Amino acid sequence: MPNYKRLTIANGTYFFTQVTYQRRNWLCSEIARQTLRTAINNVRQKYPFIIDALVLLPNHIHCIWTLPSGDSDYATRWRLIKTFVTKHCAKELEIDSQVSTSRQKRQEGNLWQRRFWEHLIRDDLDFANHCDYIHYNPVKHGLCKAAKEWPYSSFHRFVADGIYSEDWGVDIIPDIPNDVGYE
């Protein structure tokens, strides 16, 4: 089995992708959204972090978090969020997918992929590129024609803060480097 090494920097800013198990489309359901919001709020009480940007899609989530000074433990935060969501809405979601023997041995359910993708944000340009990637992702996946149409995104906060215009990405596709989101 591979030995995964994750880069952990205290007070770091990280881009994450967390995917649902077998890419099942359940994340945008009302119960999933409410439970995920509660899970994040609960975890942030004990393990604070800032959500700089976020988009919730039917089968995955992209986000950028900044951790507090002296803290680099994003893995615990993800574990607690995923566990909370699984415990509080797995039965109601009634996801129809078999759980492998390996997942059964680890007492894993059928809501989340085991691992998540993380990337340490290196500088302001890297941050901006990842924000663009996050906010354009619903358009890229054909879920809407413009970022402003997707309700489950921090795009609307970025518009309110004057970072993006309301029509960002409508007429001109953002110039996002090919490696962003796939580092």
N, C-alpha and C positions, 0 to 999 in steps of 0.2 A: 504494500500500500504506500502511496506517495507520502512524503513528509512535507506538508505544506508549511511554508514560512510566510508569515504576514508581517509587514512593516508596521511597527507601532511607534508613534511619536506622540509624546505628551503634548496636549494643547494643539494637536494636529487637526487639520480639516481633511475629510475623507469623502470620496464619492463611493456610493454603494449601489449594487444591484442585487436584489433578492427576488428569486423566482419561485412560483408555486410548484408544487410537486406535479410532474408530468405536464407542466404548463396548463393546468386546469384554470378556466376562467371563473374565478369567484371573488377576486379582490375588490371589485367595484360594487358588489352587492351591498345593500343597506346595512345588513348585520356585520359584514366584514369591515366596512368603513368605520362604523361606530366602535366596533371592538378593537380595531387597530388603533384608532384615535385614543381610546381609553388605555390600551396597553402602553402606547408611547408616553402618555401623560403620567401613568403610574411609574414607569421606569425612570422617567426624567426627575421624579421626586427624590429618588434615592441615588440615581446615577445621572446627574445633569448633562445635557448637551444641547446645542443649538441646532435647529433644523434650518439650514441656509436655503435649501431648495428641495423640492420634492414633486414627483409626479406618480400618481397611482394609476396603473393600467390593469386590465382584467386579469393578467397572469404574471405581472411582475411590478416591482416598485424600484424607482431610481431616486436617490436622495443624496444630499450633501449635508454632513454633520460636522460641527466643530466641537471638539471635546474641551473640557476645562483644563486649566493649568495643572500640571502634574498628573494628568490622567490620560491613559492611552487605551483603556479597556473597552473598545467598541464591541468585541466579541460577546462579552457578558450582556451588554445592552441588547444585541440582536437575539441572543438566546432567550432572554426574559420576555422580549416582545413576542417572539414566535411561540413560546410556551403559553403565554397568556392568551393569545388569539386561538391557539389550538384548544386549550381547556375551555374557553368560553363560547366558542361558536362552531366547533367541528361537527357536533351532532345536528345543529340547525342547518348547516350547509349541506349535509348529506352528500358529500363528494363520493362519487362512485368510481373508485380506483383501488386496485389491489395493493396491499402493502407487502413489499418483498420480505423474504426471510431475514435479510440483513437489517432492514428497518424495524422488523418486529423484535429482533435481538436487542436493538438499541432503544427500544420503546419509542420509536418515532411514528408519527401518524402519516396521514396522506394529504396534508395541506401545503407543506413547504419543502422545497429542495433542501437537502442537508446543508450545503455550503452557500456562501454568498460571495459576491465579487466585491473587492475593495481596491481603491486606488488613492494614494496619498496625493492631495492637491499640492502642487509644487510652488505655484506663484499666482499672481492676479490673472494672468492670461489663461492659465490652466483652469482656474476657478470659473472665469467667464465662459470658456469653451464648454465646460461641463454643465454649467447652467443652461447654455443654449441647447446642448444635447438633451438635457432633461425636459426642457419646455417644448422642444420641437418633436419629441418622441411620439406623442399621440398622433401627430400629423404623419410622421414617418410610417407608423403602423396602420394608417388608413382609418383611424378612429374618428377623425374630424378633418376639416379642410384648413383650419387655422387654430393656432394655439389658444386663442381667446375662447374658442368653442368648448374646450375640454374643461369640465368643472373640477376635476380632482388634481389640481396643480397649483404650485406656488406662483405660476405665471401671473395670476391676477394681483397678487401682492407686489410682484415686480413692476407691474403697470402702475399700481397705486403709488409706489415709491419712486416712480419716474425713471426706472432702469430700462424698461421696454416701453415702446409705444403700443397702443391698443392693436394696431395692425402689423406688429412685428411678425415677420415670417410669412406674411400673406402674399405679397408680390415678389419678394426675393427670398429664396431659400437661404437660410443662414449658412455661412461658410464655416462649417464644423470640421476640423481636421479628421481624417479617416481613422486615426488611432484612438480618438476620444470615445470612451465608452467600451473600448475593446483592449485596453492596455494590457 
